[in-house]
Amino acid sequence: MQYEDLQPKEVFHWFREISNIPRESGNEKGISDFLVNFAKERNLEYWQDDVLNVYIKKEAKKGCEDYPEILLQGHMDMVAVKEKDSDHDFSKDPIELLVEGDWVTANKTTLGADDGIAVAYALAILDNDEINHGPIAALITTGEETSMVGVNNLDTKKLGNPKYLLNIDSEEEGILTIGCAGGMDIKFSFEKEYEKANGEFISIEFKNFQGGHSGMEIDKFRLNAIKGLVRVIDTLDSYKIAKIEGGVKRNAIPSHSYAIVEVENAKEAIKKLEEVKENILHEYKNSDPNGQIIIEECSYDGEVFTKELSEKIVNSNLIVADGPVKKFDGSMVTSSNLGLIEEDDKEIIFTVLARSELTSAKRFRRDVIKRQVELFGAKVSSDNEYPGWEREDSELLEKMVKVWENLYGKKPEILTTHGGLECGLLKQDMKETQMVSFGPEIEGAHSPEERVNIKSTENNYKFLIELLKELR
């Protein structure tokens, strides 16, 4: 099937249009202006604020003026991750869309269905004059995947008083989400200390592991490539790190990591590491079967971290909490993801994203991680905290259940999600607005394996249209 033939045509049309515009978190000016121009061309009420959030409002269809106001909500930014051998430039290149069987995916990059599909749905609705609906608006925010800068700086008074908010940022068909985890970044760092190299060198690379969304897939027992890397290095009797890197985004499970390590004898070191390499691959053969670990001799011309600093890096990353912490009734409650290694001129910095539906549990996770890494002299800080959204039953939920059951012959599941949704922040100011999140089936979000199911996209669009008719 060709992309042009996909149904619903209007949704996939707008998804392709926005996929042509670079929109990595922090680079949303182009897509934000595109949304403004969309509104101008249709003489729709709109505003664009200082952080590039865009609000577009369409008046009620004739005869539907007394319907309650509905706000469609999603985010315009996307996680920008690509495969190691991809030359894609997220700052200027369009996402190359591919149709593979029942799915739309991208060529060696994240697809951006998280959350481009919300933008496509909203534009399709706003561009359609045949649908019976009351006053309807779309709020498309910026920076959701990083610091939630858009919703954090939003003047909610400018949104009016919508009775219902439909967040289109969930990723499982047939599930209505009425609660989510909050999050917090925890960073720990060490000052760089160098010394002259005097040994031989080996390189260790973890690649092609599945990675994925650190909220939705943290309990899938996929390898964290940073954790795997330090586990291998720790097997050596003596070592100094010359170079270390891993992860691409703090909210993605690391699928790749790399290090150059000084050892006394490269051939003996490689022989020693083969056993732990095979052990790791065996442990993840079912849950992460395509990963590779490559260990080989290499040359290196430069200074290395001191032995003391090298051991601090390895030991702190070995001990720091990663993965699910608490699970209840089939749903995640609390987790942490060691997601990223960065460095500047003075420090090497590691970032953990902690999530929990409960603020107290999230902050306790922060405190535990702080104690763990301070054992090795790390400097610790936390920022970008955002609240969870506690489970909310409502009239809106009841109507959505009824519409889904009428369309598809079965009731949807009603769950909370371990992913972060902007509803948590919006709810702080919009206490009277009833909120529910939904969306089509998306797999592999935050990784180059991201894909959206075609039939599910159609099902959820039909659901949205019927829901608009019902919310009167």
N, C-alpha and C positions, 0 to 999 in steps of 0.2 A: 504493500500500500504506500502511495506517495503522501507526503505531508499535506499537500493541498487537498487531499481527499478526506482528511480526518474530520470527524464529527465530535462536537459541534463546531462548524466552520468558523463561527464568529469568535469563539474562545481561542481556538488555535491560531486564528489570524492575529489576534492581539498579542498572543503569547510570542509569536514570531516577531512581531513589531518591536516588542520590548526586549527580546533576545538580541536584537541588532544593536542595542544601545548598551555600552559598558556600564555596569551598575554594581561593581564591587563596593562593599561597605566603605564609606568615606569618599566615594567617587560617584555621588548620586545626582550631581547637577544636571547632567544630560537627561536622565530619565525623569527627573522632577520637572524640568522645563517641557519635556515631551507631554507630560500629563497636563500642565498648564495650557499648552497649545491645543490639546484635545478639548479642554473645556471651552476655550475661546472660540474655536471653530464651530462649536455647537451652541454658543450663547448660553452656557451654563454658569451658574454662580460658582465662584471658586475663590480660594486664597492659597497663597504659598508663603510660609513663614521663614524666619531667619535660618532655621536648620533644615530647610527644604522640604518639610512635610507639605503635602498637598491635600486640600479638601475640595471636593466637587459635589455640588448639590443639584438635583433635578426635581422640579416641581411634580406634584401628583398628576397622574393621568386624569383627564376630565371624568368626573363622577366618583373619583377616589380621594377627594380632598380631605375627607374626614378620617381617612386611615391614619394610624399612628406612624410617626416618623421612624425610619429604619436607617441605621448606619452600617454600611459594609466596611470592613476594616482588614488591612493587611500591611505588609511592608514592601518597599520597592528595592531594597538592597539584597544582595546575594553573597553567599560564601564563595570565594574565588580559590578553588583548589584544582590543580591539574596533575596529570601523570608526569613522571620524571622526564620522559622523552618528548613531551609536548612543547612546542614553541609558541603556544597561545599567549598573547599579551592581553591581560584583562583590562588594561588601561585604554585599549583602542580597538581590539578585535571583537566582532560579534560572536555570540555563542553559535557554534555549528550544530544545528539540530539534526538528529538522526531518528528514523523510525526503525525499530527492531521488533518485529512481531507485534505484540499487543502493547508495546511501550514506546514512548518518546524519550530519548536520551541525548547525550552530547558526545562530541568527539574528543575523548580524553580529558574532559573538564567537568566540573560541576555543571548541572543543567540550569539551575536557578528556578526550578519549579517551586522551590522553597525560597521566596514566596511569590514568584512571578505569576503563579496560577491565580492568586487572589487578585492581582492587578488585572489579569486577563478577564476574569469573571466580572469584575467591577466595570471595566470598560465596555464589555459586551452588553451588560445590563443598561448602562448609561446611554449606550448608542442605539438601543432598541426602543422604538416607539410603539410597539405592539403589545408590550407587557402591561397588564393592569397592576398598578402599584400606587401606594400613597407617596408622600414626600420621601425621597430616598437620597442618600448621600454616600460618598466614599471617602474614607480617610486612609491615605497611603503614607506611611511613615518611613523615616530614614534610620539607618544605623542599628536596626534591631539585632543583627547578628553579632555586633561587637559590644557596644555600651548602651544600647537602647536610647541613643542620644535624641532621636526624634520624639518619642513619647515622653521622655524625661523633661524635654523643654517645650512641651505642647501646652498651649493655653486652652484648656478644655472648655472654657466659657464660650469660645468661638464655635463650638460644635452644636450649640443650642441645647435642646433637651430630648434627644432621641429616646423613644421608649425601648427599642430593641437594638442591640449591637450584634452583628454576625461577624465574628472573626473567622477568616478563611485561611487559617495557618496550621491546620491539623493534617495528618498524613496517612490516615487509615480509613478506608471506606466503611460506612455502616457504624461509625463511632461518633457520638456527640460528646464533646469534651466540655466539662463544666468545672474545671479546676486545673491548676498547673503548678509546677515547681518555680520557686524563685532561685536566684543565682548570685554568685559572688566570685570575683577573681582574687586569687591568693598568689602573690609573687614572692619568691625567695631568691636571693642572689648572693654571690661571692665576689669579692674583689679579685681581679686577675693578678696572678703572680707567676712570673716566667723564670725560666732558667735555660741554660744552653743545653742543647740535645747532644747526647753522646752514645746512643744505642742504634738499634735497627727499628724499622717501622712496619706495622701492619695496618691495613684498613679493614673496617668492619661495617658492612652495610645491610640494613634491613629494608626490603622493598617488596612491593606488590601485596602487602597485607591489606585487609579490607578497610580498616578504619571505620569511619562513619560518624553519625551524629552522637555527640557525647551525652545527649539526654535520651533520645529514643532507642539507642542501640548499646548503651553502656552495660546492659545486662546480657549481651549476646556472646560473652566469652571470646571476644576478638582480642588479638594481641595488641597491646600498647607498645609500639616500636621503640619508644624511649626507654620504657621499663625493660624490654628485651635487650636493648643495647647495653645498659649498665649491668645487667645480669651477666652478659658475656664477658665484659671487661673485668668484672669482679672475680671471675674464675682465674685470672692471671695472678701469679705469685707477686710480680712487681710490674708496675706500669706508670707511665706518665702520659697524659692526654695532650696531643698536639692540636687537635681540632675535634669539635663535637657539635652536631646539629640534629634537630628532630622536630617533627610536627610542622604544620603550616598555620593552624588556627587553634586558639585555646578551646574552642567549642567543638572541635573535631578530634576523634580518637586518632592518635598518630599512626599513620600507615607506613611512614618512612623515617629512618634515622641513619646517621653516618658518623663514624669517628676514625681518626688516625691516631694510633697509639704507639708510643715508644716502648720497646721491650728489649731485653738483653739479647735474645736469640729468636729471630722471626720464625724460622722453621719449627722450632720446638713449641713456640707459642701457638702457632696455627694448629699443630697436632693436638695440643692440649685443649684447644677451644672446640675441636670437632665434636667432642662428646656432648658438651652443653648445647651446641648448635642443633644436633640431632634430637636431643631431649626436648628442646623448645618446639621444633617443627612437629615432633610426635604429639606433644601435648595439645597443639592447636590444629591437628590434622583434620578434625571434623568441623570445627567452628571457623577456621581461617586457613583453608587448605592451599591457597595459591601463593602464600608468602614465601619469600626467599631470604636466606641469610648468606651473604658472600663474605668470606674472610680470606685475605690474600696479602702477600708482601707488597710493599709500596715504598717509594722514595719520598722524602720530605726534607725541605730545606728551610729551617726556621727554628725559633725557640719553642719550648714546650711548657705547659703548666708545671708548676712544682709538684713533686710527689704528694705533698700534703694537700694541695688544692685538688689535685686529681682524685685523691681518695675521698675528699669531702664531697665532690661532685657525685661520684659513684655511690657512696654510702647514703647521702641524703635522698637521692633519686630512687635508690632501692627501698628505703624505708617509708617514703612518703605515701600516704593513703591514696589508692587509685582503684576505681571501679565501684560497684554497688556497695553500699554500707547497710542500708535497710530496705526491706521489701515487705509489702503487706497486701494480702489478698490479691496477689497477682500483679500488683502495681508497684512501681518504684516509688520510694519515699525520699531517700537521701543517697547521694553519690558524689564522687569527685573524679576529675579527669586531669591527669598530668599531660597537658596538651602541647606545650611549646617550649623550645629552647631559643633564646635570643641573646644577643650581646651588644654592648656598646664599647666605647674606648676603655672603660674602667672596670666593667662588671660583666659577668655571665649570669643570665636571668632565666628562671624557670617559672612557668605559669600553670597553676592548677585552677580549674573551674569547678567550684562546689555548687551542688544543686540540692534543694529540698523544698517540699511543699510547706514545711514548717520553718519559720524564721529561726527559732531557737535551735533546731537541729542543724540548720545550715551554719549558724555561727559556732556551734559546738564543733562541727567538722573543721572550720577555720582554726579554732583553738587547738584541736588535736594536731593538725598539720603544722601549725606554728611550733608546738612543742617538739614535734618530730625533727624538723629541719634545724631548729636552734641547737639541737644536740651537737651539730657539726659546725656551729658558728655562722649559720646563714642569717642574713638580714631579711626580715619578713614584712610585707605590707599587704593590705587588701583594699580593693576598690570595686567600682562598677556593681555595687549591690542593687538588686531589684527584688521586689516582693513577689511572693507566690500569690496564687488566686485560689482561695479556699472554695471547696465544693459549693455550688449554688444551684438549688432546684428552683424552677420558676415556671410561670405560665408559658413563656417562650419555649422552654424545653418541652413542655407537654404538647404544644402545637407542632414542634419539629418532629417529635416521635410519631404523632398522628400522620403527618404528611409522608414521612418516610415509609411507614407501614402501609399506607394506602397505595404508594407507588410501587413498592417492592415486596409486599406480602409478608414482611417480618419486621419486628421492632428493631431499631438500632440499639447497639450497646451504649451505655452511658458510663463514661469513665473520666478520670483525671489523667493528665499526662505529666511525664517527667521532663518534657521539653519546656522551655520558657516561652510564655505567650505575653503579649502586651496587655492582655486583659487585667493582669495583676496590678499594673500601674494605672491603667485607665479607671479601674474600679475604685481606686482611692478617692477620686473626685466625682465619679459618675455612679454614685451609690444606688440611685434609683433606676438606672438603666439595666435591663435584663440582658445578659450576655451568654452566648453559647458559641463554641468553636467547632468547625467541621472542615472537611476538605477531601480531595480525591486521594487515591492510593499513591504514595510516593515512597520509593525505596532508595536507600543509600544516600540520603541527604547529607550534605557537607563533604561528599567524596566524589571522585570522578565516576563512580558507579551510579550516581543519582539518576533516577528515571521516574517518569510519571505514567500511570496506566491510562490508556486511551479510553477504554470503556468506562472506567471509574470517573474520568474527567467528564464524560457525557452524563453519567448517572447523577453526579453531584450538581451539574448545571441544571438538569431537569428538576432536581430537588429544590434548588434555589429559586427557580422560576415559580414552581408551585407554592413554595413557602411564601413568596411575596404576595401571591393571591390570597393566601390564608390569613396573613397577618393584617386583618382589617377589623 
